[in-house]
Each structure stands twice: as structure tokens, then as C-alpha cells.
């Protein structure tokens, strides 16, 4: 079936006649519409028809109000014999494409038609209801499909310490529905002393639950309360993807509990909270509470009761605020920029013409009042001096950084590179497919770092793709092309024949992509817990690491000079060997890009790489062979796995592939084993 969607005009009378005939078949549901009305909509550009081999399958009839910035969908009609083929979706998608500048698509539908599943499946959410004009005064639901534009009428962001989403069990209690205890516990969130500490928000799933309230007066009462809370509209595609991850995890962890529509609705609250960039969901629903571990493991969303929120608001706030691994275990620290603290930063960051002094402070402060959930982070060095700041928010599947600044500092260039990698990691955690740096006043240092890190410049700033695929080169290229196409930019096509050098560049530019069927080699290297802690902060150190070492994206590890198949570029897995004195060990903790393998005298290598390595001079010399030669492995962009791969699991994976594994010293492994270990390190359940 090759469905085409075409506009109907007066020049195509045969299509118009077929549309009228199809509409007449369903007058009982659509209401009577005269042929002149169809023709008027066609003339105004408000009639689309779906056809296949000349046959009319369905149509969409809509208005484009001049005084209202939305599309008013009057008819969405598909012939009964062609339903279930995606016709309605194609019609709605075409409206979206042709009228993307409008705020959304609005439709009204009788509640008793039982079509809520269809509207929901098309991405619409229930936004209200009214009474029909017929004799029966039947309830009409208003359905809304947001087209992704910023809502200019959204409430300005508050200075609350903690922003949380609530499910219907809490929302209903806030408005007096339910048992006395339920109402009391929910209303505790609105206590006066919490006014400046907690802001309540809701996601689209709450609109569905309010719509399903049976009593009409109670529905109206609850709907009126929605205006008092912040409305969040996370990207629908991102929510769908996250929901499937959660559903898969729930199916494995709770096989005895059927994943019915109600359970999926509970998981949707988690998915929407995650994709809106928040970390805390408040509920009184025991069944949702039972999914708390899954919510955290998969989506990094904490599910908590109202009582837990009110008792531990400060601790929960600290858990919600992103902390980039304590800045790699160094004395550097991260904190949110406090409201009113913008002026203090002018002396450190007003580095560009047109963005100096009060203009810089005003623009930074404006992020707190523009209705977007901006994360404004400030980095300080060990002496408390501001050294960098960045502000980011999710814009659909793109992480948008509207501020990225570094202050004059000995590590400024290193900090700029680390910030870019940090933003990529944050974006990956949030399900982003691209990172955009839209700061119009980037410093030359930041611009240089962005260019070296695979960001490309256009009129919107600097953008890098995030291709979270570990697989064949053509699969990775296909994913990259799909993301790039949505952003209107070209991207190269790669296959398994590309050179290791090209594959390595692709993995850097498209991070965290891994092209596993190319000639780019993979290795595994054992490292003692002591050196792993200093190199990677795994296991975590009790005292801060060296600032230069911790902030840098490049590091060096020394080993004996004898070759064991090393070649660069390549990938390297880090296996922490057996620990002593209670240290944790015998596990793969992450991987890096192998950039260089240099053999030279011990003292020469130590002098060259001292700032990037953890060995002292004596320890480097101890690695030397009889000729005094040592090998230095320079590697970069270490990715610590969310799930550490234990020795037993590592050997089982190798055995399952029919491979023998040596963990005595650095050794080459197959890319198939690398992929298996990498995927194990990122498994969600």
C-alpha cells in the first residue's frame, strides 16, 4: 500500500466528489455538511485526502482561523474498510507539516463515541469539554495536539527549590477528592512554608486521568485546578521511546503483574517526567510506588509520596540537581546559580562585546522568567572562584545550551572541552539526539573546542549529533542520517569498509556511537583499583584528585614496551583487577578511545605525559624493559558504564561467543565481544 496525501482543490472535482460521498457515509457521526461547505474548505486550503492507487481512503477537513493560532480539525474520516492502516496518522502528520507555524491542532469529539484511544494514539491530549448543541446535550471532549512551539502564556518559572510532577492520586487529593487522609496528605504539599520551596507541575497523562473522571461536575472542578500548576509538554517521540524502555523493564522485573492500560498509564507519568527534564514524581498510588525501582533504574526518576517530599525537600532537591560526577572527583564543584546571584558573575564572564555588564546579567536572569525549565550551573575551582557556567534545557530531542562560558583560568581550554563532553553526557541521559550551543557570545576558546569536538556551525549556533547506537557502520550511519535529516543538515554515509581512522573520527563526532563491524580494533586492559581510582574516580576516592588530571578528557596509562597487537586508533575496555585491602575489583568499568601508543625511555615519557598520568617517575621506570623502554597509552573520552560488568559475566560473554579471554595484560579482543560487553554495561534491567 502506497498512501499519498493530497490537497483537494476545485481543479480536482473527482477527488472532491469522492470526499463528499465518504463524508455522507458517516453523517451520523460527523454531522451534516453540505457540498458548498466542502468546496469552501478546499478553496481555503483546509481539505486533505488520502489516496491509494486512485481510491480515496480518508480525508481531513479543517479550518485555519485568522484570529486563533491553531488548526481547527472538523472532520478526520477514514473509510471503515481501510482503518488500522495508518491513514489517520498520515493525514494528521501532513497537517502538522503544512501548518507547523501554528501552535497546535484542536478537535472536538463526542465522549460517547469511545474514540479516546484513537486520539491519544495520534498524540492528542484532552484539554477540556463542553456540551453539544443537539437535543441530548452530549459531552464533547476537546482534544489538543501541540506542535512544539513555546507557549507564550505559560506561567513564568518560579524560584522554587524543587520542581516536581504529580500524578492523579495526588492531584485529586489537592482538590478534595478521596478519603480524608488522602486529601490531608496531598494538601500538605501546599503548606505555606513550602510555597518558595516546591513547585507542582503536571504532564499530559494527568489530562487523560482527569478526563476519565466519571462525574461531570467533579471533572470541571479538577480541570479548573490545572490552571494553578505548571503544564509540561515533553517531546512525544521521546516519551514513547522512554515508555517502551520502562514497559520492557517492568515486564522482566514483574512478570506476574500484567502490563495493562492502567500500568502503562502509571509508567507514562514516569516517562513524561523524565523527558520533561525533571527527576521527582509524587504519588499516593501504591501500584506506582511499586514501580519506583524501575523508574529510577531506567529513567532516573524518583517516585515519592507527598510525605516524603515535605519531610526531605532539601535532600530531594540535591538528588534532582545534576552533578557531573563531582567534576571527576576533583576539588572543582558545581552548583545551581542562585536567583539574584547573576550580578556577582559579571566580573568573571562578560567577555564579549554586546554582552557585557548588565546585559549579560539580564540575559542570564531572564532564563528564570521565560517559562522554560532551564538548568543554570556554575562551576567553581577549589578556592571558590567561578570558572565556568552553562545553562541548558531540553527542546524536544535537542539539548539546547544557551549559555556556555569559561572564565580566564589556567585550565580554561581544558574546562571548555570538558563542558562540551559533559553536555553530551547530559543529553544522552535525557534521550537527546543532538546538542546545540546557541550562546551568541561564545569565547574563541569555546569555539575552538567545539570545532575540535565535532560540532558544526550554522545560523543557530554549534550543533553535534548524539547517535546512541552500538552496531554495524551502516546502522550507525542510518541513525545519524535520520537525525541529521530532521535538522536539515547533511551527514556522510559510512559502511564496514571505512578505515580505522575514519571510524574513530565518526565515533568521536557522533559520540556515543560505536561502529563495530569496521577495522577499528578493540582491546581490554587490566588496571589495579588504586590507579583506576586516580584515573577514573572508580572506585571513588575519599580525597580530591588532581585538578588537571580530573578535568582533562585525555589521560595516559603506562605498561611494558612489549607489543601485544596494539594499534591506533582503537577502543579500550578497562578491567579493574583484584583489589586489596577491601578495594573493589574484578569488573569492567568503562571504555575509552585509544589515540596513541608511544614507546620511549621511561624518563622521556614521564616528562611528556606527567600531567595526564597517575604513575610517579619511579613507577613508570618500574614498567621499563631491559632497554629502559616503556609504552604510554594515550586515551580520551572515557565513558564509565552505568552497570559494571563483573568478571563472571565478562567470562560468560566471551565463552558464549566461543572466545578465550586473557586478563593478565593488555590484549586485543574481537569487536563482537566489545559490543557484548558495552551493551551489558548499558543494560537497563
DAKA-V545033 format. One record per backbone hydrogen bond with DSSP energy under -1.0 kcal/mol. NH is the residue of the N-H (numbers start at 1). CO is the residue of the C=O. E is the energy in kcal/mol with one decimal. If there is no record, write none. Layout:
BEGIN
NH:CO:E ; NH:CO:E
END
This chain:
BEGIN
4:51:-2.8 ; 6:49:-2.9 ; 8:47:-2.5 ; 12:9:-2.0 ; 16:12:-1.9 ; 17:13:-2.7 ; 18:14:-1.8 ; 19:15:-2.3 ; 20:16:-2.4 ; 21:17:-2.3 ; 22:18:-2.1 ; 23:19:-2.6 ; 24:20:-2.3 ; 25:21:-1.1 ; 27:24:-1.1 ; 29:26:-1.3 ; 30:26:-2.8 ; 31:27:-2.4 ; 38:34:-1.5 ; 39:35:-2.4 ; 40:36:-2.3 ; 41:37:-2.1 ; 42:38:-2.3 ; 43:39:-2.5 ; 44:40:-1.8 ; 45:42:-1.4 ; 46:41:-3.5 ; 48:60:-2.5 ; 49:6:-2.9 ; 50:58:-2.9 ; 51:4:-3.0 ; 52:55:-2.1 ; 55:52:-1.9 ; 57:50:-3.2 ; 58:50:-1.2 ; 59:77:-2.7 ; 60:48:-2.5 ; 61:75:-2.2 ; 62:46:-2.7 ; 63:72:-2.9 ; 71:104:-2.9 ; 72:63:-2.4 ; 73:106:-2.9 ; 74:61:-2.2 ; 75:61:-2.2 ; 77:59:-2.5 ; 79:57:-2.9 ; 82:79:-2.3 ; 83:80:-1.2 ; 90:86:-2.0 ; 91:87:-2.2 ; 92:88:-2.5 ; 93:89:-2.9 ; 94:90:-1.9 ; 95:91:-1.9 ; 96:92:-2.4 ; 97:93:-2.4 ; 98:94:-2.6 ; 99:95:-2.0 ; 102:99:-1.8 ; 103:69:-3.5 ; 105:145:-2.0 ; 106:71:-3.4 ; 107:143:-2.3 ; 109:141:-2.1 ; 111:139:-2.6 ; 113:110:-1.4 ; 114:111:-1.7 ; 119:115:-2.2 ; 120:116:-2.7 ; 121:117:-2.4 ; 122:118:-1.5 ; 123:120:-1.8 ; 124:119:-2.4 ; 125:144:-2.5 ; 127:142:-3.0 ; 130:140:-2.2 ; 132:138:-2.9 ; 137:134:-1.1 ; 140:130:-3.7 ; 141:109:-2.9 ; 142:128:-2.9 ; 143:107:-3.4 ; 144:125:-2.6 ; 145:105:-2.4 ; 147:103:-2.6 ; 154:151:-1.7 ; 162:197:-2.7 ; 164:199:-2.5 ; 165:280:-2.2 ; 166:201:-1.6 ; 167:282:-1.8 ; 171:167:-2.5 ; 172:168:-2.9 ; 174:170:-2.3 ; 176:173:-1.7 ; 177:172:-2.7 ; 183:179:-2.4 ; 184:180:-2.5 ; 185:181:-2.6 ; 186:182:-2.3 ; 187:183:-2.7 ; 189:186:-1.8 ; 190:187:-1.6 ; 191:188:-1.4 ; 194:191:-1.9 ; 195:192:-1.6 ; 197:194:-1.8 ; 198:194:-2.5 ; 199:162:-2.7 ; 201:164:-2.3 ; 202:230:-2.7 ; 206:203:-1.7 ; 208:204:-1.3 ; 209:205:-2.0 ; 210:206:-2.5 ; 211:207:-2.1 ; 212:208:-1.4 ; 213:210:-1.6 ; 219:215:-2.2 ; 220:216:-2.3 ; 221:217:-2.3 ; 222:218:-2.6 ; 223:219:-2.8 ; 224:220:-1.9 ; 226:223:-1.3 ; 228:225:-1.3 ; 229:226:-1.7 ; 230:200:-1.9 ; 232:202:-2.5 ; 239:235:-2.3 ; 240:236:-2.4 ; 241:237:-2.1 ; 242:238:-2.5 ; 243:239:-2.8 ; 244:240:-1.9 ; 245:241:-1.6 ; 246:242:-2.3 ; 247:243:-2.8 ; 248:244:-2.3 ; 249:245:-2.0 ; 250:246:-2.6 ; 251:247:-2.4 ; 252:248:-1.5 ; 253:249:-2.5 ; 254:250:-2.7 ; 257:254:-1.8 ; 260:258:-1.7 ; 264:260:-2.3 ; 265:261:-1.9 ; 266:262:-2.0 ; 267:263:-2.4 ; 268:264:-2.1 ; 269:265:-1.5 ; 270:266:-1.2 ; 271:267:-2.6 ; 272:268:-3.0 ; 273:269:-2.1 ; 274:270:-2.5 ; 275:271:-2.6 ; 276:272:-1.2 ; 277:274:-1.6 ; 278:273:-2.1 ; 281:302:-3.0 ; 282:165:-3.0 ; 283:304:-2.3 ; 289:285:-2.5 ; 290:286:-1.9 ; 291:288:-1.4 ; 292:289:-1.6 ; 295:291:-2.6 ; 296:292:-2.1 ; 297:293:-2.9 ; 298:294:-2.5 ; 299:295:-1.5 ; 300:296:-1.3 ; 301:295:-1.7 ; 302:279:-3.4 ; 304:281:-2.6 ; 309:305:-1.8 ; 310:306:-2.4 ; 311:307:-2.0 ; 312:308:-1.7 ; 316:312:-2.7 ; 317:313:-1.9 ; 318:314:-1.9 ; 319:315:-1.8 ; 320:316:-1.9 ; 321:317:-2.2 ; 325:323:-2.9 ; 327:324:-1.5 ; 329:325:-1.3 ; 330:327:-1.4 ; 333:380:-2.2 ; 335:378:-1.9 ; 337:376:-2.2 ; 341:338:-2.5 ; 345:342:-1.3 ; 346:343:-1.2 ; 348:345:-1.2 ; 349:345:-2.0 ; 350:346:-1.9 ; 351:349:-2.0 ; 355:352:-1.8 ; 359:356:-1.7 ; 361:357:-1.9 ; 362:358:-2.8 ; 363:359:-2.1 ; 364:360:-2.2 ; 365:361:-2.6 ; 366:362:-2.2 ; 368:365:-2.1 ; 369:366:-1.4 ; 374:372:-1.9 ; 375:392:-3.0 ; 377:390:-3.2 ; 378:335:-3.1 ; 379:388:-3.4 ; 380:333:-2.5 ; 381:385:-2.2 ; 384:381:-2.2 ; 387:379:-3.1 ; 388:379:-1.4 ; 389:405:-2.2 ; 390:377:-2.2 ; 391:403:-1.7 ; 392:375:-2.0 ; 393:400:-1.7 ; 395:398:-3.5 ; 398:395:-1.4 ; 399:434:-2.7 ; 400:393:-2.8 ; 401:436:-3.2 ; 402:391:-1.2 ; 403:391:-1.2 ; 405:389:-2.9 ; 407:387:-2.8 ; 412:409:-2.2 ; 415:411:-3.1 ; 416:412:-2.4 ; 417:413:-1.8 ; 418:414:-2.2 ; 419:415:-2.8 ; 420:416:-1.8 ; 421:417:-1.8 ; 422:418:-2.5 ; 423:419:-2.5 ; 424:420:-1.7 ; 425:421:-2.1 ; 426:422:-2.6 ; 427:423:-2.7 ; 428:424:-2.5 ; 429:425:-2.3 ; 430:426:-1.7 ; 431:428:-1.4 ; 432:427:-3.1 ; 433:397:-3.8 ; 435:464:-2.7 ; 436:399:-3.0 ; 437:462:-3.6 ; 438:401:-2.0 ; 447:443:-2.5 ; 448:444:-2.4 ; 449:445:-2.1 ; 450:446:-2.6 ; 451:447:-2.3 ; 452:448:-1.9 ; 453:449:-1.0 ; 454:451:-1.1 ; 455:450:-2.3 ; 456:463:-2.6 ; 458:461:-2.6 ; 461:458:-1.6 ; 462:437:-2.1 ; 463:456:-2.6 ; 464:435:-2.4 ; 466:433:-2.6 ; 467:510:-1.5 ; 469:467:-2.0 ; 471:514:-2.3 ; 476:472:-2.4 ; 477:473:-2.9 ; 478:474:-2.3 ; 479:475:-2.1 ; 480:476:-2.5 ; 481:477:-2.9 ; 482:478:-2.1 ; 483:479:-2.0 ; 484:480:-2.9 ; 485:481:-2.6 ; 486:482:-1.5 ; 488:485:-1.3 ; 489:484:-2.4 ; 498:495:-1.7 ; 503:499:-2.5 ; 504:500:-2.4 ; 505:501:-2.0 ; 506:502:-2.5 ; 507:503:-2.1 ; 508:504:-1.5 ; 509:505:-2.9 ; 510:506:-2.9 ; 513:510:-1.6 ; 514:469:-2.2 ; 516:471:-1.9 ; 523:571:-1.8 ; 524:667:-2.5 ; 525:573:-2.7 ; 527:575:-2.6 ; 532:528:-2.6 ; 533:529:-2.6 ; 534:530:-1.4 ; 535:531:-2.8 ; 536:532:-3.1 ; 537:533:-1.3 ; 538:532:-1.1 ; 545:329:-2.8 ; 550:546:-2.9 ; 551:547:-2.7 ; 552:548:-1.6 ; 555:635:-2.7 ; 556:612:-2.0 ; 557:633:-2.0 ; 559:631:-2.3 ; 570:594:-1.8 ; 571:521:-2.0 ; 572:592:-2.2 ; 573:523:-2.9 ; 574:590:-2.5 ; 575:525:-2.7 ; 576:587:-3.0 ; 577:527:-2.0 ; 583:580:-1.5 ; 586:576:-1.6 ; 587:576:-1.5 ; 588:645:-2.9 ; 589:574:-2.2 ; 591:639:-1.7 ; 592:572:-2.1 ; 593:636:-2.5 ; 594:570:-2.8 ; 595:634:-2.3 ; 596:634:-1.7 ; 598:632:-2.5 ; 600:630:-2.1 ; 602:628:-1.5 ; 605:601:-2.5 ; 606:602:-2.4 ; 607:603:-2.3 ; 608:604:-1.8 ; 609:605:-2.6 ; 610:606:-1.1 ; 612:609:-1.9 ; 613:609:-1.1 ; 620:616:-2.0 ; 621:617:-2.5 ; 622:618:-1.6 ; 623:620:-1.3 ; 624:621:-1.7 ; 625:629:-1.8 ; 628:625:-2.1 ; 630:600:-2.8 ; 631:559:-2.7 ; 632:598:-3.0 ; 633:557:-3.1 ; 634:596:-2.7 ; 635:555:-2.6 ; 636:593:-2.1 ; 637:553:-1.7 ; 639:591:-3.2 ; 641:589:-2.7 ; 643:681:-2.3 ; 645:588:-2.2 ; 647:586:-1.7 ; 650:646:-2.6 ; 651:647:-2.7 ; 652:648:-1.6 ; 653:649:-2.3 ; 654:650:-2.1 ; 655:651:-2.6 ; 656:652:-2.4 ; 658:655:-1.8 ; 659:654:-2.8 ; 667:524:-2.2 ; 669:522:-2.3 ; 674:670:-2.1 ; 675:671:-2.5 ; 676:672:-2.0 ; 677:673:-2.7 ; 678:674:-2.9 ; 679:675:-2.7 ; 680:676:-1.8 ; 681:677:-2.3 ; 683:680:-1.1
END
